[in-house]
Amino acid sequence: MTGSEMKSIRAALGLSAVQLGRAVGYTGGDATIAVMISKYENGSRTIPRHLERLLHMFHWHGVPAGWTSKFPADLHTPTTDEGP
């Protein structure tokens, strides 16, 4: 995946660089996250394969609710009564 492809996916999702960074798991300040995404998009950093796969999944299926916020709600973990 190229940086321009990543940027196109981000634009198609309607996300800012910070929102995309948070969705893929980056933490820290907004400026730091924006710089990291910018480095991927401008080609100064190689996009890791796992990030490429996650971006494709987001493009095909959308970003799960709450994943773009600074403090997402805890992810639900099934209890033993709910099954796997």
Backbone atoms as SQL, in Angstrom:
CREATE TABLE atoms (id INTEGER PRIMARY KEY, chain TEXT, resi INTEGER, resn TEXT, atom TEXT, x REAL, y REAL, z REAL);
INSERT INTO atoms VALUES
  (1, 'A', 1, 'MET', 'N', 0.846, -1.172, 0.000),
  (2, 'A', 1, 'MET', 'CA', 0.000, 0.000, 0.000),
  (3, 'A', 1, 'MET', 'C', 0.889, 1.232, 0.000),
  (4, 'A', 2, 'THR', 'N', 0.512, 2.193, -0.805),
  (5, 'A', 2, 'THR', 'CA', 1.245, 3.457, -0.848),
  (6, 'A', 2, 'THR', 'C', 0.605, 4.458, 0.114),
  (7, 'A', 3, 'GLY', 'N', 1.342, 5.518, 0.378),
  (8, 'A', 3, 'GLY', 'CA', 0.813, 6.574, 1.221),
  (9, 'A', 3, 'GLY', 'C', -0.414, 7.228, 0.615),
  (10, 'A', 4, 'SER', 'N', -0.409, 7.399, -0.694),
  (11, 'A', 4, 'SER', 'CA', -1.571, 8.024, -1.342),
  (12, 'A', 4, 'SER', 'C', -2.798, 7.116, -1.261),
  (13, 'A', 5, 'GLU', 'N', -2.598, 5.799, -1.313),
  (14, 'A', 5, 'GLU', 'CA', -3.726, 4.869, -1.131),
  (15, 'A', 5, 'GLU', 'C', -4.273, 4.978, 0.287),
  (16, 'A', 6, 'MET', 'N', -3.376, 5.078, 1.254),
  (17, 'A', 6, 'MET', 'CA', -3.805, 5.231, 2.639),
  (18, 'A', 6, 'MET', 'C', -4.606, 6.515, 2.798),
  (19, 'A', 7, 'LYS', 'N', -4.115, 7.592, 2.214),
  (20, 'A', 7, 'LYS', 'CA', -4.801, 8.875, 2.303),
  (21, 'A', 7, 'LYS', 'C', -6.179, 8.812, 1.640),
  (22, 'A', 8, 'SER', 'N', -6.274, 8.095, 0.532),
  (23, 'A', 8, 'SER', 'CA', -7.561, 7.933, -0.153),
  (24, 'A', 8, 'SER', 'C', -8.560, 7.173, 0.716),
  (25, 'A', 9, 'ILE', 'N', -8.091, 6.136, 1.394),
  (26, 'A', 9, 'ILE', 'CA', -8.967, 5.380, 2.291),
  (27, 'A', 9, 'ILE', 'C', -9.427, 6.270, 3.435),
  (28, 'A', 10, 'ARG', 'N', -8.496, 7.040, 4.001),
  (29, 'A', 10, 'ARG', 'CA', -8.851, 7.940, 5.096),
  (30, 'A', 10, 'ARG', 'C', -9.905, 8.947, 4.640),
  (31, 'A', 11, 'ALA', 'N', -9.709, 9.502, 3.439),
  (32, 'A', 11, 'ALA', 'CA', -10.671, 10.475, 2.900),
  (33, 'A', 11, 'ALA', 'C', -12.031, 9.822, 2.652),
  (34, 'A', 12, 'ALA', 'N', -12.021, 8.599, 2.120),
  (35, 'A', 12, 'ALA', 'CA', -13.281, 7.892, 1.856),
  (36, 'A', 12, 'ALA', 'C', -14.039, 7.620, 3.150),
  (37, 'A', 13, 'LEU', 'N', -13.307, 7.407, 4.236),
  (38, 'A', 13, 'LEU', 'CA', -13.926, 7.171, 5.536),
  (39, 'A', 13, 'LEU', 'C', -14.359, 8.471, 6.211),
  (40, 'A', 14, 'GLY', 'N', -13.875, 9.599, 5.678),
  (41, 'A', 14, 'GLY', 'CA', -14.225, 10.895, 6.253),
  (42, 'A', 14, 'GLY', 'C', -13.550, 11.166, 7.590),
  (43, 'A', 15, 'LEU', 'N', -12.330, 10.642, 7.755),
  (44, 'A', 15, 'LEU', 'CA', -11.617, 10.779, 9.021),
  (45, 'A', 15, 'LEU', 'C', -10.461, 11.761, 8.916),
  (46, 'A', 16, 'SER', 'N', -10.183, 12.443, 10.003),
  (47, 'A', 16, 'SER', 'CA', -8.966, 13.251, 10.094),
  (48, 'A', 16, 'SER', 'C', -7.796, 12.297, 10.350),
  (49, 'A', 17, 'ALA', 'N', -6.592, 12.821, 10.235),
  (50, 'A', 17, 'ALA', 'CA', -5.409, 11.994, 10.513),
  (51, 'A', 17, 'ALA', 'C', -5.436, 11.517, 11.963),
  (52, 'A', 18, 'VAL', 'N', -5.855, 12.382, 12.875),
  (53, 'A', 18, 'VAL', 'CA', -5.916, 12.001, 14.295),
  (54, 'A', 18, 'VAL', 'C', -6.956, 10.909, 14.511),
  (55, 'A', 19, 'GLN', 'N', -8.113, 11.048, 13.901),
  (56, 'A', 19, 'GLN', 'CA', -9.157, 10.025, 14.064),
  (57, 'A', 19, 'GLN', 'C', -8.688, 8.681, 13.527),
  (58, 'A', 20, 'LEU', 'N', -8.044, 8.680, 12.362),
  (59, 'A', 20, 'LEU', 'CA', -7.538, 7.416, 11.822),
  (60, 'A', 20, 'LEU', 'C', -6.470, 6.840, 12.737),
  (61, 'A', 21, 'GLY', 'N', -5.569, 7.684, 13.222),
  (62, 'A', 21, 'GLY', 'CA', -4.527, 7.215, 14.132),
  (63, 'A', 21, 'GLY', 'C', -5.105, 6.560, 15.373),
  (64, 'A', 22, 'ARG', 'N', -6.125, 7.176, 15.939),
  (65, 'A', 22, 'ARG', 'CA', -6.767, 6.592, 17.125),
  (66, 'A', 22, 'ARG', 'C', -7.461, 5.273, 16.772),
  (67, 'A', 23, 'ALA', 'N', -8.086, 5.221, 15.595),
  (68, 'A', 23, 'ALA', 'CA', -8.782, 4.001, 15.181),
  (69, 'A', 23, 'ALA', 'C', -7.828, 2.825, 15.032),
  (70, 'A', 24, 'VAL', 'N', -6.592, 3.088, 14.609),
  (71, 'A', 24, 'VAL', 'CA', -5.631, 1.991, 14.437),
  (72, 'A', 24, 'VAL', 'C', -4.812, 1.731, 15.701),
  (73, 'A', 25, 'GLY', 'N', -5.096, 2.500, 16.774),
  (74, 'A', 25, 'GLY', 'CA', -4.490, 2.184, 18.056),
  (75, 'A', 25, 'GLY', 'C', -3.407, 3.109, 18.555),
  (76, 'A', 26, 'TYR', 'N', -3.115, 4.199, 17.856),
  (77, 'A', 26, 'TYR', 'CA', -2.105, 5.129, 18.351),
  (78, 'A', 26, 'TYR', 'C', -2.661, 5.913, 19.524),
  (79, 'A', 27, 'THR', 'N', -1.810, 6.116, 20.521),
  (80, 'A', 27, 'THR', 'CA', -2.189, 6.884, 21.699),
  (81, 'A', 27, 'THR', 'C', -1.244, 8.071, 21.815),
  (82, 'A', 28, 'GLY', 'N', -1.572, 8.964, 22.687),
  (83, 'A', 28, 'GLY', 'CA', -0.733, 10.138, 22.876),
  (84, 'A', 28, 'GLY', 'C', -1.448, 11.383, 22.408),
  (85, 'A', 29, 'GLY', 'N', -0.677, 12.438, 22.247),
  (86, 'A', 29, 'GLY', 'CA', -1.243, 13.714, 21.853),
  (87, 'A', 29, 'GLY', 'C', -1.682, 13.734, 20.398),
  (88, 'A', 30, 'ASP', 'N', -2.651, 14.600, 20.121),
  (89, 'A', 30, 'ASP', 'CA', -3.183, 14.708, 18.766),
  (90, 'A', 30, 'ASP', 'C', -2.103, 15.059, 17.751),
  (91, 'A', 31, 'ALA', 'N', -1.214, 15.986, 18.117),
  (92, 'A', 31, 'ALA', 'CA', -0.164, 16.409, 17.182),
  (93, 'A', 31, 'ALA', 'C', 0.770, 15.250, 16.842),
  (94, 'A', 32, 'THR', 'N', 1.117, 14.444, 17.829),
  (95, 'A', 32, 'THR', 'CA', 2.002, 13.297, 17.606),
  (96, 'A', 32, 'THR', 'C', 1.341, 12.278, 16.682),
  (97, 'A', 33, 'ILE', 'N', 0.070, 12.025, 16.901),
  (98, 'A', 33, 'ILE', 'CA', -0.660, 11.068, 16.072),
  (99, 'A', 33, 'ILE', 'C', -0.761, 11.585, 14.641),
  (100, 'A', 34, 'ALA', 'N', -1.082, 12.864, 14.479),
  (101, 'A', 34, 'ALA', 'CA', -1.202, 13.455, 13.142),
  (102, 'A', 34, 'ALA', 'C', 0.112, 13.377, 12.374),
  (103, 'A', 35, 'VAL', 'N', 1.222, 13.599, 13.058),
  (104, 'A', 35, 'VAL', 'CA', 2.539, 13.518, 12.406),
  (105, 'A', 35, 'VAL', 'C', 2.820, 12.099, 11.946),
  (106, 'A', 36, 'MET', 'N', 2.491, 11.107, 12.767),
  (107, 'A', 36, 'MET', 'CA', 2.744, 9.705, 12.395),
  (108, 'A', 36, 'MET', 'C', 1.936, 9.332, 11.160),
  (109, 'A', 37, 'ILE', 'N', 0.659, 9.664, 11.122),
  (110, 'A', 37, 'ILE', 'CA', -0.171, 9.347, 9.961),
  (111, 'A', 37, 'ILE', 'C', 0.348, 10.093, 8.737),
  (112, 'A', 38, 'SER', 'N', 0.741, 11.327, 8.917),
  (113, 'A', 38, 'SER', 'CA', 1.284, 12.127, 7.809),
  (114, 'A', 38, 'SER', 'C', 2.539, 11.479, 7.227),
  (115, 'A', 39, 'LYS', 'N', 3.385, 10.937, 8.077),
  (116, 'A', 39, 'LYS', 'CA', 4.610, 10.274, 7.601),
  (117, 'A', 39, 'LYS', 'C', 4.288, 9.054, 6.749),
  (118, 'A', 40, 'TYR', 'N', 3.252, 8.314, 7.125),
  (119, 'A', 40, 'TYR', 'CA', 2.827, 7.185, 6.292),
  (120, 'A', 40, 'TYR', 'C', 2.287, 7.692, 4.961),
  (121, 'A', 41, 'GLU', 'N', 1.447, 8.719, 5.019),
  (122, 'A', 41, 'GLU', 'CA', 0.788, 9.210, 3.814),
  (123, 'A', 41, 'GLU', 'C', 1.737, 9.896, 2.845),
  (124, 'A', 42, 'ASN', 'N', 2.788, 10.537, 3.348),
  (125, 'A', 42, 'ASN', 'CA', 3.721, 11.199, 2.432),
  (126, 'A', 42, 'ASN', 'C', 4.885, 10.306, 2.015),
  (127, 'A', 43, 'GLY', 'N', 4.885, 9.067, 2.494),
  (128, 'A', 43, 'GLY', 'CA', 5.882, 8.096, 2.060),
  (129, 'A', 43, 'GLY', 'C', 7.190, 8.125, 2.815),
  (130, 'A', 44, 'SER', 'N', 7.295, 8.929, 3.864),
  (131, 'A', 44, 'SER', 'CA', 8.554, 8.955, 4.610),
  (132, 'A', 44, 'SER', 'C', 8.686, 7.787, 5.588),
  (133, 'A', 45, 'ARG', 'N', 7.585, 7.072, 5.832),
  (134, 'A', 45, 'ARG', 'CA', 7.613, 5.834, 6.616),
  (135, 'A', 45, 'ARG', 'C', 6.865, 4.761, 5.845),
  (136, 'A', 46, 'THR', 'N', 7.369, 3.553, 5.899),
  (137, 'A', 46, 'THR', 'CA', 6.712, 2.422, 5.257),
  (138, 'A', 46, 'THR', 'C', 5.498, 2.008, 6.094),
  (139, 'A', 47, 'ILE', 'N', 4.399, 1.738, 5.414),
  (140, 'A', 47, 'ILE', 'CA', 3.184, 1.315, 6.098),
  (141, 'A', 47, 'ILE', 'C', 3.323, -0.173, 6.419),
  (142, 'A', 48, 'PRO', 'N', 3.285, -0.540, 7.709),
  (143, 'A', 48, 'PRO', 'CA', 3.420, -1.952, 8.069),
  (144, 'A', 48, 'PRO', 'C', 2.262, -2.787, 7.510),
  (145, 'A', 49, 'ARG', 'N', 2.536, -4.038, 7.239),
  (146, 'A', 49, 'ARG', 'CA', 1.541, -4.934, 6.644),
  (147, 'A', 49, 'ARG', 'C', 0.283, -5.049, 7.512),
  (148, 'A', 50, 'HIS', 'N', 0.449, -5.122, 8.824),
  (149, 'A', 50, 'HIS', 'CA', -0.725, -5.239, 9.698),
  (150, 'A', 50, 'HIS', 'C', -1.596, -3.975, 9.627),
  (151, 'A', 51, 'LEU', 'N', -0.978, -2.816, 9.488),
  (152, 'A', 51, 'LEU', 'CA', -1.728, -1.570, 9.358),
  (153, 'A', 51, 'LEU', 'C', -2.443, -1.509, 8.012),
  (154, 'A', 52, 'GLU', 'N', -1.772, -1.979, 6.977),
  (155, 'A', 52, 'GLU', 'CA', -2.390, -2.049, 5.647),
  (156, 'A', 52, 'GLU', 'C', -3.647, -2.915, 5.684),
  (157, 'A', 53, 'ARG', 'N', -3.566, -4.065, 6.317),
  (158, 'A', 53, 'ARG', 'CA', -4.723, -4.964, 6.408),
  (159, 'A', 53, 'ARG', 'C', -5.861, -4.331, 7.186),
  (160, 'A', 54, 'LEU', 'N', -5.530, -3.663, 8.288),
  (161, 'A', 54, 'LEU', 'CA', -6.552, -3.002, 9.084),
  (162, 'A', 54, 'LEU', 'C', -7.225, -1.880, 8.289),
  (163, 'A', 55, 'LEU', 'N', -6.454, -1.123, 7.537),
  (164, 'A', 55, 'LEU', 'CA', -7.018, -0.056, 6.714),
  (165, 'A', 55, 'LEU', 'C', -7.964, -0.612, 5.658),
  (166, 'A', 56, 'HIS', 'N', -7.602, -1.720, 5.056),
  (167, 'A', 56, 'HIS', 'CA', -8.498, -2.351, 4.073),
  (168, 'A', 56, 'HIS', 'C', -9.797, -2.804, 4.746),
  (169, 'A', 57, 'MET', 'N', -9.703, -3.376, 5.943),
  (170, 'A', 57, 'MET', 'CA', -10.913, -3.796, 6.654),
  (171, 'A', 57, 'MET', 'C', -11.794, -2.593, 6.968),
  (172, 'A', 58, 'PHE', 'N', -11.181, -1.498, 7.424),
  (173, 'A', 58, 'PHE', 'CA', -11.958, -0.283, 7.688),
  (174, 'A', 58, 'PHE', 'C', -12.624, 0.218, 6.411),
  (175, 'A', 59, 'HIS', 'N', -11.899, 0.173, 5.311),
  (176, 'A', 59, 'HIS', 'CA', -12.441, 0.656, 4.034),
  (177, 'A', 59, 'HIS', 'C', -13.645, -0.181, 3.603),
  (178, 'A', 60, 'TRP', 'N', -13.563, -1.481, 3.781),
  (179, 'A', 60, 'TRP', 'CA', -14.632, -2.383, 3.361),
  (180, 'A', 60, 'TRP', 'C', -15.814, -2.401, 4.330),
  (181, 'A', 61, 'HIS', 'N', -15.515, -2.299, 5.636),
  (182, 'A', 61, 'HIS', 'CA', -16.547, -2.521, 6.651),
  (183, 'A', 61, 'HIS', 'C', -16.815, -1.332, 7.561),
  (184, 'A', 62, 'GLY', 'N', -16.017, -0.283, 7.446),
  (185, 'A', 62, 'GLY', 'CA', -16.173, 0.875, 8.322),
  (186, 'A', 62, 'GLY', 'C', -15.363, 0.729, 9.596),
  (187, 'A', 63, 'VAL', 'N', -15.284, 1.820, 10.319),
  (188, 'A', 63, 'VAL', 'CA', -14.562, 1.848, 11.593),
  (189, 'A', 63, 'VAL', 'C', -15.572, 1.605, 12.710),
  (190, 'A', 64, 'PRO', 'N', -15.299, 0.680, 13.616),
  (191, 'A', 64, 'PRO', 'CA', -16.242, 0.423, 14.715),
  (192, 'A', 64, 'PRO', 'C', -16.521, 1.689, 15.531),
  (193, 'A', 65, 'ALA', 'N', -17.732, 1.809, 16.002),
  (194, 'A', 65, 'ALA', 'CA', -18.150, 2.965, 16.790),
  (195, 'A', 65, 'ALA', 'C', -17.223, 3.165, 17.989),
  (196, 'A', 66, 'GLY', 'N', -16.827, 4.388, 18.216),
  (197, 'A', 66, 'GLY', 'CA', -15.999, 4.722, 19.365),
  (198, 'A', 66, 'GLY', 'C', -14.504, 4.589, 19.156),
  (199, 'A', 67, 'TRP', 'N', -14.081, 3.968, 18.079),
  (200, 'A', 67, 'TRP', 'CA', -12.651, 3.725, 17.883),
  (201, 'A', 67, 'TRP', 'C', -11.872, 4.974, 17.493),
  (202, 'A', 68, 'THR', 'N', -12.529, 6.034, 17.076),
  (203, 'A', 68, 'THR', 'CA', -11.809, 7.238, 16.665),
  (204, 'A', 68, 'THR', 'C', -11.701, 8.260, 17.788),
  (205, 'A', 69, 'SER', 'N', -12.254, 7.961, 18.951),
  (206, 'A', 69, 'SER', 'CA', -12.229, 8.921, 20.050),
  (207, 'A', 69, 'SER', 'C', -10.992, 8.740, 20.911),
  (208, 'A', 70, 'LYS', 'N', -10.706, 9.773, 21.680),
  (209, 'A', 70, 'LYS', 'CA', -9.529, 9.730, 22.540),
  (210, 'A', 70, 'LYS', 'C', -9.686, 8.732, 23.679),
  (211, 'A', 71, 'PHE', 'N', -10.896, 8.618, 24.178),
  (212, 'A', 71, 'PHE', 'CA', -11.147, 7.716, 25.305),
  (213, 'A', 71, 'PHE', 'C', -12.282, 6.766, 24.943),
  (214, 'A', 72, 'PRO', 'N', -11.994, 5.747, 24.110),
  (215, 'A', 72, 'PRO', 'CA', -13.072, 4.836, 23.705),
  (216, 'A', 72, 'PRO', 'C', -13.610, 4.046, 24.885),
  (217, 'A', 73, 'ALA', 'N', -14.868, 3.680, 24.765),
  (218, 'A', 73, 'ALA', 'CA', -15.485, 2.822, 25.782),
  (219, 'A', 73, 'ALA', 'C', -14.757, 1.489, 25.809),
  (220, 'A', 74, 'ASP', 'N', -14.770, 0.840, 26.951),
  (221, 'A', 74, 'ASP', 'CA', -14.148, -0.481, 27.044),
  (222, 'A', 74, 'ASP', 'C', -14.802, -1.421, 26.049),
  (223, 'A', 75, 'LEU', 'N', -13.995, -2.236, 25.416),
  (224, 'A', 75, 'LEU', 'CA', -14.528, -3.234, 24.498),
  (225, 'A', 75, 'LEU', 'C', -15.162, -4.346, 25.301),
  (226, 'A', 76, 'HIS', 'N', -16.297, -4.805, 24.847),
  (227, 'A', 76, 'HIS', 'CA', -17.027, -5.857, 25.539),
  (228, 'A', 76, 'HIS', 'C', -16.293, -7.190, 25.409),
  (229, 'A', 77, 'THR', 'N', -16.090, -7.844, 26.526),
  (230, 'A', 77, 'THR', 'CA', -15.508, -9.178, 26.531),
  (231, 'A', 77, 'THR', 'C', -16.581, -10.144, 27.015),
  (232, 'A', 78, 'PRO', 'N', -16.903, -11.162, 26.206),
  (233, 'A', 78, 'PRO', 'CA', -17.964, -12.093, 26.595),
  (234, 'A', 78, 'PRO', 'C', -17.624, -12.810, 27.902),
  (235, 'A', 79, 'THR', 'N', -18.650, -13.057, 28.695),
  (236, 'A', 79, 'THR', 'CA', -18.451, -13.863, 29.901),
  (237, 'A', 79, 'THR', 'C', -18.510, -15.325, 29.495),
  (238, 'A', 80, 'THR', 'N', -18.210, -16.199, 30.429),
  (239, 'A', 80, 'THR', 'CA', -18.233, -17.625, 30.104),
  (240, 'A', 80, 'THR', 'C', -19.635, -18.095, 29.748),
  (241, 'A', 81, 'ASP', 'N', -20.673, -17.410, 30.256),
  (242, 'A', 81, 'ASP', 'CA', -22.047, -17.782, 29.926),
  (243, 'A', 81, 'ASP', 'C', -22.426, -17.399, 28.506),
  (244, 'A', 82, 'GLU', 'N', -21.714, -16.417, 27.907),
  (245, 'A', 82, 'GLU', 'CA', -22.051, -15.946, 26.569),
  (246, 'A', 82, 'GLU', 'C', -21.360, -16.728, 25.473),
  (247, 'A', 83, 'GLY', 'N', -20.457, -17.579, 25.823),
  (248, 'A', 83, 'GLY', 'CA', -19.748, -18.364, 24.804),
  (249, 'A', 83, 'GLY', 'C', -18.546, -17.620, 24.259),
  (250, 'A', 84, 'PRO', 'N', -17.891, -18.189, 23.248),
  (251, 'A', 84, 'PRO', 'CA', -16.657, -17.607, 22.714),
  (252, 'A', 84, 'PRO', 'C', -16.904, -16.323, 21.958);
